Amino acid sequence: MPDASGDGGQFNDACETPDACDPGLLCFDPVATASACDLNANGCCTPFCQLPDGPCPNPDQQCLPWFDPMMPVLPGYEDLGFCAIAP
């Protein structure tokens, strides 16, 4: 997806659409992303990470699985995660 983030789009920045974050980041629910996010925003930029223990930028985040562990995962994506607050 093309990068439409402009000057913003870094981790913890508010976002409206999937292409509003810098490459390597996704726009996710701010409440579940990090306490550093604007909870009134539609989304918050957060990085992808490598399972099982990939580093995350905020102390309240951990690397969570992108895919449901009970479902089959596309080959090559078994270790894909994203940084968020654990449920």
CORPEUR-V591149 format. One record per backbone hydrogen bond with DSSP energy under -0.5 kcal/mol. NH is the residue of the N-H (numbers start at 1). CO is the residue of the C=O. E is the energy in kcal/mol with one decimal. If there is no record, write none. Layout:
nh/co/e
NH/CO/E
NH/CO/E
This chain:
nh/co/e
4/2/-0.7
4/19/-2.7
8/5/-1.5
12/45/-2.8
13/10/-2.4
15/43/-1.6
20/17/-1.9
21/18/-0.6
22/9/-3.2
25/22/-1.8
26/46/-3.1
28/26/-0.6
28/44/-2.2
32/29/-0.6
33/29/-1.1
34/30/-1.3
37/34/-1.5
39/37/-0.8
41/38/-1.8
43/15/-0.8
44/28/-2.2
45/13/-2.7
46/26/-2.3
48/24/-2.1
49/81/-2.2
51/49/-0.6
51/79/-3.0
54/50/-1.2
61/58/-1.7
62/84/-2.6
64/62/-0.7
64/82/-2.8
66/80/-2.2
67/80/-0.5
71/68/-2.0
77/74/-2.1
80/77/-1.7
81/49/-2.7
82/64/-2.1
83/47/-2.7
84/62/-1.9
85/32/-3.2
